[in-house]
Each structure stands twice: as structure tokens, then as C-alpha cells.
Amino acid sequence: MLTILGFAMIATFLVLIMTKKMSPIAALVLIPALFCVAVGQGAKLGDYVIDGVGNLAPTAAMLMFAIVYFGVMIDVGLFDPIVRGILRFCKADPMRIVVGTAVLAAIVSLDGDGSTTFMITVSAMYPLYKRLKMSLVVMTGVAATANGVMNTLPWGGPTARAATALKLDASEIFIPMIPALAVGLLAVFLLSYVLGLRERKRLGMLTLDEALVREPEQETVLAGAGGGGEDRLRKGSGGSGSAEITQDGDGDEDDEDEDDEDFKGLDPDRSTLRPRLYWFNAGLTVALLTAMIMQLMPIPVLFLLGAALALTVNFPHMPDQRARIAAHADNVLNVSGMVFAAAVFTGVLTGTGMVENMADSVVSAVPDAMGPHMAIVTGLLSLPLTYFMSNDGFYFGVVPVLAEAGAAHGVSPLEIARASLAGQALHMSSPLVPAVYVLVGMAKVEFGDHTRFTVKWAVLTSLVVLGAGILFGTI
């Protein structure tokens, strides 16, 4: 019964947010609360939620101060040269911009933290997509999938969890998988090339000067390839002084001035620029990312210190500091609120025993004849299981069971561990991953739109990684 209710709860949540019947925050809170009552454990709901909040509180703190830190870095102009450099390199070609998004996300993912990757990638690329009227879900989809492949780095999390759960050396898991992961990353670049060609066909290709002065004409947000798309058409006379209004899928209307506000990353006259402190800010950011990779301190502590130092040095006057914090308060509230709402979902899933029962039922459903192929089975199961559960739940709860079943048929635990990494490209778009809310929040994309667009491409990428691992003999 718990297994059925667990899958039903997840399915209900996904349907409601993808059809936009409920907001993600409301669905993350109300759906698990109702199902907790349905399984007869409503009296324990408070305990489950508190446990979930306690587990995710460090993540929420990290995101809050990381958003403030990178928001300040955007304000003072740290990323302006990157934006201008990418625009000049891409020559306002949508295809090059999409490929550039994938490359930038992959490079920044070397720090091992998805939230940081998404903040830097969106900060640099969002103004380009807005000015050229490119699909924002293409940006979020490509960034999430590229980060998912790179998330398998030993310091990224999944590899370390697999090594810990199976008592293996992380290098023995990761190094043989490098060729397969490289093929997966190439698949992401190929995907970005194809999606970029679609955007080029839809929008055409401009010169740099045309891109910088182009008047807003039409903006389209594609919810998916080949169907199910949602178009946002800008209507108006286009003449001087005309009030052009955007009507989006939720019925909200946005004034034309919002485009200029969204493109402020390239405004050379904004009052928050601190050109004299550019190298200080660049050095501080490099030092912060280095400290994260070397794990000198917990990430929340590093971002707390970094945000405090960045605010103090760049904006020494208290009114200016308050103004900067207020400017990023919406993002902080949206993302941290989403994380704490997700804590209700994960708390109920774990506390009621749904996750454990779901994992056991999936493993028990594997036929005995598949025993000798348990590594492949693990790779295939990693797609849905890492999407519907946390990495901790999968690697510490499911992978050891799969490894034990494989060992009975002569399958090495190393093969099981490597195969378990295949689903990470899809995992990074899971509603249980806090970083994805940073991505869609900063990109101003509906989570449901991002999910509809990204899941199919992420599944394909994960299958490419798995297939390459089998082909190279590491799985």
C-alpha cells in the first residue's frame, strides 16, 4: 500500500505542476500532507516536516547567501565582460549562444555545486536570450543537462555517495567512466547545436549592433520540441511611445519596460558598477570557488562569509547594503521557500516509509534472469529512481541492495556503482533538487515548462552515458 501511495503522490505532484493547476510550493506542501493523512500517519506529519526541514536547512542557507553573493557580483559588473565576450563570439547567432550555454554550464560545473553553476550561467546568458527573444526553456534545459553530466565528478556528490555506500574508492568508480561521461557531454553539445539551429531558423541571425539595438517584437517560450509549446507573442503597434504588453500563459501582463530591466546586465551606466574593485571581486570569487572545491569549510559558511565581505567592500554605506539585499529579496524568498516546501515532500516520503517500500518493490520486480545483467538494470533504474528520490535515498538505500543482488550473479560492485551514475543528467531536473529552483527562478521560467521541455532530452542523455559505458566495457 505504501508503495502505491508513494508513486501516486509523486504522480499527482508532477501532473499538478506540469498542468499548472498548483504552484510548485503549494503542491510540495499540500500533496504530501494529504497523502500523509491518507496513510494514517497524519499525527506524525509535524515530526516528518521538522526532520525534512532540518535536513535541508543547510542547503537553504547556502542558497540564500549564494544568491545574495552572486547578485552583488552581477550588480558590480563582474560578469559584464563575460556577457559581452560571449555575445561578440556568438555574433548574435542563436545556435552559437545555445552551444555557448552548454559549454559555460559544463565549465562552471567543475566547482561541483549545481546552484553556483546555474547562478553564473543564467547571470551571463539570460540577457542574451532576452534581447534576442530566444526560448528561455532552451537555456534552462541545456544548462541542467550539462550540469547533470558534470555532477558525476568525485566532488560533485553522486560518485562519493556510491563509493561510501559500497565501500569503494571513488577514483576506481569515476576514472573508468570518464570516456562514457565524455560521450554524454558531447551528446549535450550536439543537443545544444540542434536546439540552437531551431532557434536560428525561428529568429534568424543578427549582427552584434542589430542585437544591441533591436526593438522587442516577438518572444516565444517553447515548452517542448515538436509540440505542446506555449507561445508568448508581444503585441502592439511597435511605434514610438506605444505600450506593448506581453500576455503569458498564466494571464500575467508585463510592461515593455521589463525587457530593459532584464537586460541591465549590460547597462554600462548603472549606479552599482564598481570597476575599481573588479579584480578584488574576481579574486574573491575564485577564492570562494577554490575553497568550495577543496572543502575548506561547509559551503553555507563560505557563502555567508563571501556575501558579507562582498557587501561590505563594494557597498560600505548601510543604505546601499540594504538596497542590494532588498533588490535580491524576491529570488532569496522564492528559492528558500521552495527548498523548505520540498522539505515537506521529502520528509513525508522518508518518514512514512514510502521511499523504502518503493525501492524494495522496484528491486524485487527485477526478474532473476536479469541477475547477470544487474549493472545494466541499475543504470536503467537510476533514471526514474534518482528523479523521484534524493541522491542520498538512492545511493544509500537502493544501490547497496542492487549491488548485493548483482554479487550473487558475479557482477562486480564497481560495475553497479558506475552504472548508478547514468541517471544524473535527469536527476538535476528533479523537483527534489533545490538547485533546479535556482535555475528556473533566475531564468523566470515556470517549473512545469522546464520539466516538459527538459525531461525527454535528459533521459536521452542518460541513456547515451549508459550505452557508452556498456560499449567501453566499464559497465
C-alpha positions as a printed Julia matrix, in Angstrom:
475×3 Matrix{Float64}:
  0.0     0.0     0.0
  2.79    2.46    0.87
  4.43    1.73   -2.46
  1.26    2.53   -4.4
  0.59    5.66   -2.39
  4.21    6.8    -2.82
  4.07    6.55   -6.59
  0.59    8.09   -6.59
  1.83   11.05   -4.53
  4.71   11.71   -6.92
  2.49   11.33   -9.98
 -0.12   13.69   -8.52
  2.53   16.28   -7.76
  4.02   16.14  -11.26
  0.65   16.3   -13.0
 -0.49   19.3   -10.96
  2.64   21.36  -11.54
  3.03   20.43  -15.21
 -0.59   21.36  -15.92
 -0.16   24.47  -13.74
 -3.11   23.6   -11.55
 -0.99   24.38   -8.48
  2.19   26.29   -7.86
  5.26   24.15   -7.01
  5.39   25.48   -3.43
  1.73   24.72   -2.78
  1.99   21.27   -4.37
  5.16   20.4    -2.45
  3.37   21.18    0.83
 -0.25   20.18    0.37
  0.08   16.97   -1.65
  2.4    15.16    0.8
  0.33   16.45    3.73
 -2.81   14.88    2.24
 -1.06   11.61    1.48
  0.43   11.52    4.98
 -3.11   11.64    6.34
 -4.21    9.03    3.79
 -1.66    6.5     5.08
 -2.89    7.04    8.62
  0.15    8.93    9.85
 -1.28   12.42    9.97
 -0.42   12.77   13.65
  3.27   12.44   12.78
  3.21   14.99    9.96
  4.81   17.66   12.14
  7.72   15.39   13.03
  8.28   14.42    9.42
  8.28   18.05    8.29
 10.67   19.14   11.05
 13.02   16.29   10.14
 12.87   17.28    6.47
 13.45   20.95    7.26
 16.4    20.05    9.47
 18.0    18.04    6.69
 17.56   20.78    4.08
 18.21   23.83    6.28
 21.95   23.96    5.38
 21.02   23.83    1.7
 18.51   26.66    2.12
 21.09   28.76    3.97
 23.65   28.12    1.26
 21.21   29.16   -1.48
 20.12   32.31    0.37
 23.63   33.67    0.79
 24.81   32.37   -2.6
 22.02   34.32   -4.31
 22.98   37.45   -2.4
 26.67   36.94   -3.23
 26.23   36.36   -6.96
 23.55   39.02   -7.1
 26.06   41.53   -5.76
 28.66   40.29   -8.26
 26.17   40.89  -11.07
 25.36   44.35   -9.7
 29.01   45.42   -9.55
 29.73   44.2   -13.08
 31.83   41.08  -12.52
 30.09   39.15  -15.3
 29.64   42.02  -17.76
 32.86   41.21  -19.69
 31.75   37.58  -19.96
 28.38   38.58  -21.34
 29.93   40.97  -23.85
 32.6    38.46  -24.8
 30.09   35.67  -25.42
 27.86   38.0   -27.43
 30.75   39.08  -29.62
 31.95   35.49  -30.06
 28.45   34.26  -30.85
 27.83   37.18  -33.22
 24.19   37.2   -32.12
 23.79   33.74  -33.65
 21.19   31.78  -31.61
 22.91   28.5   -32.43
 26.22   29.68  -31.02
 24.51   31.13  -27.97
 22.82   27.82  -27.11
 26.09   25.92  -27.6
 27.83   28.58  -25.52
 25.28   27.98  -22.74
 26.14   24.28  -22.66
 29.89   24.95  -22.69
 29.66   27.6   -19.97
 27.48   25.38  -17.75
 29.89   22.45  -18.2
 32.93   24.56  -17.34
 31.39   26.2   -14.29
 30.17   22.77  -13.12
 33.77   21.93  -12.32
 33.18   23.55   -8.93
 30.89   20.65   -8.08
 27.92   22.77   -7.0
 24.79   22.93   -9.15
 23.39   26.09   -7.6
 26.59   28.03   -8.29
 26.66   26.72  -11.84
 23.12   27.84  -12.54
 23.57   31.27  -10.96
 26.69   32.03  -13.02
 25.29   30.55  -16.25
 21.94   32.33  -16.02
 23.61   35.59  -14.97
 25.79   35.54  -18.06
 23.33   34.16  -20.63
 19.9    35.44  -19.57
 20.38   38.97  -21.01
 21.35   37.48  -24.39
 18.29   35.23  -24.54
 16.0    38.09  -23.55
 17.42   40.59  -26.02
 17.32   38.12  -28.92
 13.9    36.76  -27.87
 15.24   33.22  -27.56
 13.44   30.44  -25.73
 14.35   30.54  -22.06
 13.49   26.87  -21.52
 16.19   26.01  -24.05
 18.65   27.79  -21.76
 17.43   26.05  -18.6
 17.2    22.65  -20.28
 20.69   22.76  -21.76
 22.24   24.11  -18.55
 20.55   21.49  -16.35
 21.51   18.58  -18.61
 25.13   19.7   -18.96
 25.39   20.15  -15.2
 23.83   16.72  -14.65
 26.59   15.02  -16.63
 29.29   17.01  -14.84
 27.66   16.35  -11.48
 29.32   12.91  -11.56
 32.68   14.46  -10.67
 34.01   12.86   -7.45
 33.44   16.09   -5.5
 30.01   16.6    -7.06
 28.24   14.15   -4.77
 26.89   11.02   -6.52
 30.27    9.34   -7.03
 31.25    9.96   -3.42
 27.91    8.59   -2.23
 28.26    5.46   -4.36
 31.81    4.93   -3.08
 30.71    5.37    0.53
 27.65    3.15    0.22
 29.61    0.27   -1.37
 32.9     0.9     0.47
 34.84    1.53   -2.74
 37.47    4.01   -3.89
 35.83    6.95   -5.69
 38.65    7.1    -8.24
 38.06    3.46   -9.19
 34.45    4.33   -9.93
 34.98    7.63  -11.72
 38.15    7.27  -13.82
 36.97    4.29  -15.92
 33.68    6.18  -16.52
 35.4     9.25  -17.97
 35.09    8.09  -21.63
 31.37    7.36  -21.2
 30.77   10.67  -19.44
 32.71   12.47  -22.16
 30.39   10.91  -24.74
 27.44   12.09  -22.65
 28.84   15.63  -22.58
 29.35   15.52  -26.35
 25.71   14.45  -26.64
 24.72   17.56  -24.67
 26.78   19.76  -27.0
 25.17   18.07  -30.02
 21.75   18.61  -28.48
 22.54   22.28  -27.89
 23.67   22.56  -31.52
 20.39   21.1   -32.78
 18.28   23.26  -30.47
 20.35   26.26  -31.48
 19.67   25.57  -35.15
 15.96   25.52  -34.36
 16.26   28.88  -32.64
 18.28   30.28  -35.55
 15.63   29.1   -38.01
 12.9    30.73  -35.92
 14.67   34.01  -35.19
 17.29   34.42  -37.87
 20.83   35.68  -37.24
 21.68   39.27  -36.42
 24.84   41.3   -36.33
 26.16   42.47  -32.97
 24.92   46.02  -33.5
 21.47   44.83  -34.53
 21.21   42.67  -31.41
 22.08   45.58  -29.15
 19.54   47.97  -30.66
 16.86   45.55  -31.73
 13.38   46.61  -30.66
 11.32   43.89  -28.97
  8.98   42.3   -31.49
  8.18   38.76  -30.52
  9.09   36.43  -27.7
  8.39   32.72  -27.77
  8.82   30.3   -24.91
  8.87   26.74  -26.19
  7.53   24.29  -23.67
  8.68   21.35  -25.74
 10.08   20.29  -29.06
  7.65   19.39  -31.78
  4.51   20.04  -29.79
  3.0    21.2   -26.56
  4.62   24.6   -27.0
  3.43   27.75  -25.33
  3.87   30.92  -27.34
  4.16   34.32  -25.79
  3.53   36.89  -28.52
  4.31   40.52  -27.98
  1.56   42.63  -29.49
  1.5    46.32  -30.17
  1.98   48.94  -32.81
  5.72   48.92  -32.31
  5.76   52.66  -32.79
  7.39   55.22  -30.58
  5.71   55.53  -27.24
  3.41   52.56  -27.79
  2.69   50.49  -24.72
  3.47   46.94  -25.77
  2.12   44.29  -23.46
  3.09   40.64  -23.06
  0.36   38.13  -22.22
  1.88   34.95  -20.84
  0.4    31.53  -20.19
 -0.68   32.47  -16.66
 -2.55   35.56  -17.74
  0.06   37.96  -16.35
  0.83   41.14  -18.19
  4.32   42.58  -18.27
  5.08   46.11  -19.41
  7.66   46.7   -22.11
  9.99   48.39  -19.61
 10.63   44.98  -18.07
 12.79   43.99  -21.05
 15.18   46.82  -20.4
 15.27   45.91  -16.72
 16.04   42.28  -17.6
 18.9    43.41  -19.81
 20.52   45.59  -17.16
 23.48   43.18  -17.03
 24.92   45.09  -19.98
 23.93   48.59  -18.87
 27.26   50.41  -18.65
 25.74   53.3   -16.7
 24.07   51.54  -13.78
 24.96   53.05  -10.42
 26.01   49.78   -8.8
 29.06   49.22  -11.02
 32.38   49.06   -9.17
 35.07   48.99  -11.91
 37.87   49.86   -9.48
 37.04   46.78   -7.44
 36.78   44.41  -10.41
 39.92   42.41   -9.64
 39.08   42.25   -5.96
 35.67   40.78   -6.79
 37.15   38.39   -9.35
 39.77   37.24   -6.85
 37.18   36.84   -4.12
 35.01   34.7    -6.4
 37.92   32.49   -7.45
 38.98   32.09   -3.83
 35.42   31.2    -2.84
 35.07   28.55   -5.54
 38.52   27.16   -4.73
 37.61   26.87   -1.06
 34.43   25.04   -2.08
 36.3    22.52   -4.22
 38.91   21.97   -1.51
 36.12   21.73    1.1
 37.93   24.08    3.47
 34.63   24.95    5.14
 30.97   23.96    4.75
 29.52   25.64    1.66
 26.84   27.6     3.59
 29.56   29.12    5.79
 31.68   30.04    2.76
 28.81   31.84    1.05
 27.77   33.56    4.27
 31.3    34.94    4.7
 31.58   35.75    0.99
 28.28   37.63    0.88
 29.15   39.64    3.99
 32.58   40.55    2.62
 31.27   41.41   -0.85
 28.59   43.7     0.56
 30.96   45.4     3.0
 33.71   46.12    0.45
 31.54   47.08   -2.53
 28.84   48.94   -0.62
 30.35   50.29    2.61
 27.33   52.5     3.38
 24.44   50.81    5.17
 21.64   52.23    2.95
 23.42   50.83   -0.12
 23.79   47.42    1.52
 20.11   47.36    2.42
 19.22   48.34   -1.12
 21.27   45.46   -2.58
 19.74   42.93   -0.2
 16.27   44.22   -0.99
 16.99   44.03   -4.72
 17.6    40.28   -4.44
 14.99   39.56   -1.79
 12.5    38.11   -4.29
 14.95   35.5    -5.53
 16.02   34.66   -1.98
 12.44   34.24   -0.79
 11.32   32.22   -3.82
 14.23   29.8    -3.72
 14.48   29.33    0.03
 10.7    28.98    0.23
 10.84   26.28   -2.44
 13.56   24.41   -0.54
 11.6    24.41    2.7
  8.47   23.33    0.82
 10.49   20.47   -0.71
 11.45   19.53    2.85
  7.78   18.68    3.48
  7.75   16.42    0.41
 10.97   14.6     1.26
 10.13   14.45    4.96
  6.83   12.68    4.3
  8.32   10.36    1.67
 11.04    9.26    4.07
  9.18    9.37    7.37
  6.18    7.33    6.24
  8.44    4.68    4.73
  7.2     5.3     1.19
 10.7     5.66   -0.25
 11.91    2.43    1.31
  8.86    0.49    0.11
  9.08    1.97   -3.38
 12.74    1.0    -3.65
 12.11   -2.53   -2.37
  9.24   -3.08   -4.77
 11.27   -1.9    -7.75
 14.23   -4.11   -6.85
 12.02   -7.14   -6.18
 10.35   -6.68   -9.56
 13.64   -7.38  -11.34
 13.46  -10.96  -12.73
 16.1   -13.45  -11.57
 17.09  -13.94  -15.2
 18.35  -10.36  -15.24
 20.81  -11.11  -12.43
 23.89  -11.37  -14.68
 22.89   -8.01  -16.22
 22.31   -6.25  -12.91
 24.7    -3.42  -13.85
 22.55   -2.54  -16.86
 19.43   -2.88  -14.72
 21.0    -0.48  -12.2
 21.74    2.04  -14.94
 18.17    1.9   -16.22
 16.69    2.12  -12.71
 18.91    5.11  -11.92
 16.85    7.24  -14.32
 13.45    7.11  -12.58
 14.78    6.48   -9.08
 17.18    9.43   -8.96
 14.4    11.6   -10.39
 11.82   10.54   -7.81
 14.19   10.29   -4.83
 17.11   12.17   -3.4
 20.64   11.03   -4.19
 21.02   10.02   -0.55
 17.95    7.79   -0.74
 19.06    6.16   -3.96
 22.74    5.61   -3.21
 22.4     4.63    0.43
 19.06    2.83    0.2
 18.79    1.23   -3.24
 22.29    0.82   -4.66
 23.53   -1.5    -1.85
 20.54   -3.79   -2.47
 21.25   -3.81   -6.21
 24.93   -4.49   -5.56
 24.09   -7.41   -3.31
 21.76   -8.87   -5.94
 24.43   -8.39   -8.6
 27.13  -10.01   -6.45
 25.05  -13.21   -6.3
 25.4   -13.39  -10.07
 29.05  -12.4   -10.26
 28.53   -8.72  -11.07
 31.22   -6.5    -9.53
 30.11   -3.74   -7.12
 32.28   -1.39   -9.2
 30.08   -2.0   -12.23
 26.96   -1.35  -10.15
 28.48    1.89   -8.8
 29.44    3.12  -12.27
 26.06    2.26  -13.74
 24.34    4.13  -10.93
 25.82    7.4   -12.25
 23.97    7.16  -15.56
 20.81    8.91  -14.37
 22.44   12.09  -13.12
 21.63   14.06  -16.29
 17.95   13.55  -15.45
 18.4    13.9   -11.7
 19.39   17.57  -11.97
 15.87   18.45  -13.17
 14.16   16.53  -10.36
 11.69   18.53   -8.27
 13.61   17.25   -5.22
 16.82   19.04   -6.26
 16.94   22.54   -4.71
 19.34   23.84   -7.36
 16.75   23.46  -10.12
 14.61   26.09   -8.41
 17.54   28.49   -8.56
 17.76   27.8   -12.29
 14.1    28.3   -13.16
 13.71   31.15  -10.67
 16.56   33.23  -12.03
 15.55   32.43  -15.61
 11.91   33.33  -14.87
 10.73   30.01  -16.32
  7.8    28.01  -14.99
  8.98   24.76  -13.43
  6.32   22.84  -15.36
  7.54   24.28  -18.67
 11.12   23.39  -17.78
 10.1    19.84  -16.87
  8.11   19.23  -20.05
 10.93   20.5   -22.22
 13.93   19.03  -20.42
 12.97   15.54  -19.24
 12.99   13.88  -22.66
 16.41   15.31  -23.54
 17.82   14.44  -20.13
 16.57   10.86  -20.43
 18.19   10.59  -23.85
 21.49   11.93  -22.48
 21.4     9.48  -19.58
 20.81    6.59  -21.98
 23.76    7.77  -24.07
 26.0     7.69  -20.98
 24.75    4.22  -20.08
 25.18    2.93  -23.65
 28.69    4.38  -23.88
 29.6     2.74  -20.56
 28.44   -0.62  -21.89
 30.26   -0.08  -25.18
 33.53    0.81  -23.44
 33.19   -2.18  -21.12
 33.09   -0.19  -17.87
 29.51   -1.27  -17.13
